[in-house]
Amino acid sequence: MIRMLLSASALATITACASLEAPPQPVDPDAFMAAAAVEDEADRPVEIVETVRPLPLPGQMMPVSRAGDDGQATPAGDDPDDPAETIARGREGALIEPSVDGYVNAIQVYPYTQGALYRLYASPGQVSDIALQPGEELVSVSAGDTVRWVVGDTLSGAGPTARSHVMVKPITPGIRTNLMIATDRRTYHLELESVDGGYMAALSWRYPADELAELTERNARAISREARTIGAGLALEGLDFDYRLSGDDPDWKPVRVFDDGKQVFIQMPEDIAATDMPPLFVLGEEGEAELVNYRVRSNYYVVDRLFRAAELRMGEQSQTVVRISKRAERKNPLAALFGS
């Protein structure tokens, strides 16, 4: 019996010790980082300006006259050009040569245009790199002269930033050929020429059509974002929710009303339709309706001034009225932050 009492007493002592809370540990001030406000760097709409290009219209294209063997001007249709000359002129007009302004370090950057011919000067013993757009997948490479020109391809990077490269190298100077590169996005046509003593280390392209499409998509995102934003730069500590709603209780009754010291924001229900949004009337000192500038952003009314009282009215004969009143005195200090 004595042993059982001693065991029970020891067990009670151990349980009591285990139920005591551990003493609080000292707080290391270096383990905390002060919060900092981060500005929202949202995309803003940009203006897109396109270059005007004249288009030939039917009835405005006149035949070009040229001098014949007798020195007299003859219409172009009476003596058609030699096909070889026509091809040469078309090829010459489509050929784009490298320029000093187009160089970025050692890379000649061409503006991509469908159907253009891009010149590449190579040299024996040197490899010229043709870099495609990041993420563009190489489908095929075809060269006119595969005996005197060495053509290969490789890949740099990984994932969405992977980039295909086509390398060309002539085995002798003074030779020419053409190169066609097909990808999953576009086709490139190049004119290769081997020279002795100079070569282009690398060439790539910039894509104005893609840049325009990206700007258009960016504008659409920015406009959509602005349409969902009721105001920019609203500070939480400056918002006042001390407004009271009274009157009828329709489905379109506002959810909350607040101001930032300059404008009043009236939040309507999320499922309200544009046709169900009632007009807003600001009441003067004598209770008369006053004109006020306001706009609708998403499901918010944004009023460009402060007011003491206003009404949302729907209907003509028997109107449904919801009154919005600014409290003269705050009953609770928390009302300014959380409303009534």
C-alpha atoms as one frame of an Amber mdcrd trajectory, in Angstrom:
protein
   0.000   0.000   0.000   2.857   2.354   0.881   4.536   1.580  -2.487   1.321
   2.419  -4.356   1.008   5.765  -2.545   4.609   6.634  -3.308   4.131   5.755
  -6.994   0.969   7.844  -7.244   2.682  10.786  -5.568   5.660  10.557  -7.945
   3.352  10.330 -10.979   1.396  13.402  -9.843   4.653  15.317  -9.401   5.873
  14.400 -12.887   2.502  15.342 -14.445   2.493  18.693 -12.691   5.988  19.442
 -13.953   5.069  18.474 -17.481   2.009  20.755 -17.461   4.098  23.849 -16.763
   4.705  26.034 -19.814   8.239  26.491 -21.033   9.707  29.905 -20.274   9.531
  32.321 -23.260  12.637  32.434 -25.369  14.366  35.790 -25.953  13.497  37.384
 -29.284  16.336  38.090 -31.651  15.717  41.515 -33.256  17.937  40.579 -36.202
  15.480  37.817 -37.160  12.862  40.363 -38.229  12.775  42.477 -41.384  10.839
  45.717 -41.561   8.020  45.770 -44.113   8.440  48.147 -47.019   5.841  49.476
 -49.432   6.274  48.214 -52.993   4.893  50.307 -55.829   2.753  48.555 -58.388
   4.661  48.791 -61.671   1.799  47.990 -63.990   2.043  48.290 -67.754   0.620
  51.494 -69.166  -0.987  51.787 -72.593   1.373  53.102 -75.254   0.567  54.819
 -78.507   1.260  52.742 -81.623   2.112  54.743 -84.735   2.238  52.918 -88.055
   4.016  54.238 -91.136   1.685  55.073 -93.985   2.532  53.225 -97.196   0.788
  54.063-100.488  -1.024  51.160-102.152  -1.455  50.938-105.934  -5.141  50.949
-106.812  -6.749  49.614-110.013  -6.909  52.297-112.675  -3.988  54.238-111.203
  -1.197  51.967-112.426   0.086  53.242-115.758   2.398  51.295-118.126   6.045
  52.320-117.968   7.456  53.563-121.273  11.054  52.903-122.359  13.102  53.672
-125.423  13.146  51.078-128.200  15.851  50.345-130.729  14.769  53.329-132.830
  14.967  55.691-129.871  11.185  56.083-129.679   9.361  55.418-126.421   7.356
  52.235-126.573   4.873  50.921-123.978   6.239  48.259-121.681   3.568  45.792
-122.703   4.609  45.832-126.405   8.116  44.513-125.728   8.214  42.451-122.499
  11.451  42.372-120.520  13.775  39.434-120.651  12.803  37.004-117.814  16.416
  36.855-116.672  16.509  40.644-116.364  13.208  40.685-114.483  14.513  38.086
-112.038  17.749  40.001-111.583  15.875  43.231-110.875  13.560  41.523-108.385
  16.470  39.875-106.614  18.412  43.140-106.499  15.432  45.002-105.046  14.894
  42.363-102.352  18.555  42.104-101.299  19.425  43.699 -97.945  23.097  44.460
 -97.355  24.761  44.823 -93.930  25.044  48.330 -92.502  27.172  49.941 -89.801
  24.071  51.050 -87.879  22.789  47.478 -87.852  25.713  46.111 -85.857  25.308
  45.262 -82.168  28.847  44.364 -81.092  29.849  41.748 -83.698  26.278  40.796
 -84.657  24.606  42.277 -87.715  20.912  42.658 -86.818  18.550  42.765 -89.784
  14.884  43.827 -89.591  12.904  40.777 -90.643  10.643  41.158 -93.669   8.957
  38.248 -95.372  10.445  37.576 -98.804  13.607  39.648 -98.303  17.085  38.365
 -99.177  19.735  38.873 -96.507  23.396  39.110 -97.427  25.981  37.155 -95.472
  29.681  37.607 -96.219  31.796  34.635 -95.114  35.458  33.735 -95.390  37.384
  30.436 -95.663  38.606  29.191 -92.308  35.987  31.263 -90.434  32.568  30.220
 -89.142  29.622  32.622 -89.498  26.772  32.199 -87.030  23.121  32.712 -88.058
  21.097  33.061 -84.836  17.322  32.612 -84.919  14.696  34.033 -82.560  14.744
  32.586 -79.010  12.179  29.813 -78.761  12.022  29.372 -82.546  12.394  25.746
 -83.581  14.471  24.835 -86.615  12.686  22.655 -89.178  15.101  22.409 -92.119
  18.155  24.044 -93.703  18.803  23.909 -97.462  21.863  25.286 -99.281  22.400
  25.569-103.022  26.043  24.477-102.906  26.725  21.849-100.255  30.073  20.831
-101.747  32.022  24.063-101.323  30.002  25.295 -98.349  29.908  23.582 -94.948
  26.523  24.064 -93.246  25.593  22.848 -89.750  23.257  23.718 -86.916  23.311
  23.678 -83.128  21.297  24.823 -80.129  22.151  27.194 -77.270  20.296  27.665
 -74.011  17.473  25.532 -72.672  13.743  25.723 -72.116  11.771  28.657 -73.540
  14.979  30.649 -74.097  16.605  27.952 -76.252  17.990  29.382 -79.492  18.769
  27.639 -82.766  21.928  28.512 -84.687  22.971  27.737 -88.270  26.714  27.834
 -89.017  28.142  28.309 -92.499  31.749  28.168 -93.724  33.097  28.315 -97.310
  36.128  26.283 -98.342  37.364  28.752-100.943  36.943  32.494-101.672  35.071
  33.951-104.636  32.049  31.641-104.507  28.373  32.294-103.937  25.283  30.327
-103.037  21.925  30.778-101.378  20.540  29.394 -98.126  16.946  28.762 -97.065
  16.051  28.233 -93.392  12.589  26.985 -92.438  11.351  27.188 -88.839   8.063
  26.724 -87.017   7.438  30.498 -87.274   8.824  31.774 -90.590  11.193  31.274
 -93.520  14.574  32.985 -94.041  16.299  33.494 -97.391  20.010  34.367 -97.424
  22.559  35.159-100.106  25.984  33.780 -99.139  29.161  35.199-100.622  32.706
  34.097 -99.823  35.330  36.839 -99.649  39.015  36.778 -98.808  40.081  38.826
 -95.798  36.763  39.754 -94.210  33.681  37.983 -92.883  30.551  38.499 -90.763
  30.928  36.760 -87.423  27.203  36.550 -86.735  23.845  37.841 -87.855  20.355
  37.777 -86.371  17.042  39.545 -86.820  14.650  41.789 -84.977  10.957  41.282
 -85.663   8.864  44.486 -85.997   5.641  42.518 -86.575   6.161  40.572 -83.339
   7.017  43.779 -81.477   3.812  45.393 -82.757   1.765  42.353 -81.732   3.377
  42.398 -78.270   2.609  46.116 -77.857  -0.990  45.529 -78.944  -1.385  42.708
 -76.426   0.279  44.818 -73.737  -2.149  47.659 -74.428  -5.091  45.259 -74.170
  -3.825  43.999 -70.789  -3.251  47.547 -69.529  -6.691  48.725 -70.639  -8.313
  45.689 -69.042  -6.369  46.295 -65.831  -7.372  49.970 -65.728 -11.004  49.011
 -66.312 -10.877  46.828 -63.168  -9.097  49.497 -61.085 -11.257  52.080 -59.348
  -8.359  54.413 -58.521  -4.581  54.592 -58.424  -2.542  55.417 -55.355  -5.244
  54.883 -52.726  -3.667  54.787 -49.251  -5.407  52.470 -46.793  -4.713  54.752
 -43.845  -6.485  57.606 -45.622  -9.775  55.814 -46.391 -12.908  56.794 -44.478
 -15.764  54.263 -44.310 -17.944  56.342 -41.989 -21.045  56.337 -44.223 -24.544
  55.065 -43.450 -27.048  53.473 -45.846 -30.777  53.888 -45.269 -34.056  53.709
 -47.171 -35.151  50.782 -49.318 -33.372  47.454 -49.589 -33.233  46.524 -53.324
 -30.928  43.975 -54.921 -28.693  46.776 -56.184 -28.143  48.294 -52.736 -24.469
  49.310 -52.346 -22.160  47.000 -50.446 -20.070  49.799 -48.893 -19.221  53.469
 -49.321 -15.904  55.143 -48.532 -13.782  58.132 -49.538 -10.110  59.038 -49.700
 -10.558  62.683 -48.766 -11.092  63.752 -52.389 -13.405  61.233 -54.013 -16.257
  59.018 -52.839 -16.348  55.375 -53.933 -19.677  53.527 -53.923 -19.245  49.768
 -54.268 -22.218  48.027 -55.864 -22.885  44.250 -55.780 -20.648  42.122 -57.984
 -23.556  40.635 -59.958 -25.184  43.959 -60.780 -25.883  44.491 -64.482 -25.112
  47.743 -66.280 -28.826  48.242 -66.972 -29.660  47.902 -63.255 -27.281  50.616
 -62.040 -29.414  53.493 -60.729 -28.514  57.169 -61.237 -26.866  59.065 -58.387
 -28.154  62.384 -57.026 -26.153  64.434 -54.513 -28.351  66.367 -52.079 -27.634
  69.954 -51.149 -28.157  71.742 -47.828 -31.897  72.142 -48.492 -32.316  68.590
 -49.745 -32.405  69.564 -53.410 -30.674  67.349 -55.987 -27.421  68.706 -57.376
 -25.484  67.782 -60.462 -22.247  65.966 -59.756 -19.589  64.356 -61.913 -19.242
  60.641 -61.377 -18.200  57.670 -63.487 -18.657  53.930 -63.325 -15.551  51.760
 -63.029 -16.335  48.050 -62.920 -18.991  47.833 -60.157 -17.977  51.112 -58.497
 -19.383  54.625 -58.692 -16.503  57.109 -58.424 -17.720  60.574 -57.400 -15.213
  63.378 -57.990 -16.128  65.297 -54.819 -17.163  64.710 -51.211 -20.769  65.009
 -50.101 -22.833  64.845 -46.932 -25.817  63.049 -48.455 -26.758  61.445 -51.755
 -29.457  59.164 -53.122 -29.582  56.328 -55.598 -33.003  56.352 -57.276 -34.610
  53.783 -59.547 -38.036  54.116 -61.189 -40.380  56.993 -62.043 -43.766  56.746
 -60.264 -42.930  54.737 -57.152 -39.203  55.178 -56.834 -36.841  52.874 -55.014
 -34.468  55.090 -53.054 -31.300  54.268 -51.136 -29.856  57.184 -49.170 -26.118
  57.526 -48.475 -25.318  59.753 -45.498 -22.045  60.889 -43.982 -22.124  60.515
 -40.223 -21.876  63.829 -38.394 -20.220  62.195 -35.386 -18.487  58.864 -35.228
 -19.992  56.546 -32.690 -17.034  54.204 -32.782 -13.382  55.022 -33.622 -13.241
  51.827 -35.699 -16.025  53.063 -37.984 -13.567  55.047 -40.090 -11.683  51.863
 -40.905 -14.376  49.197 -41.083 -17.617  51.132 -41.613 -20.803  50.609 -39.651
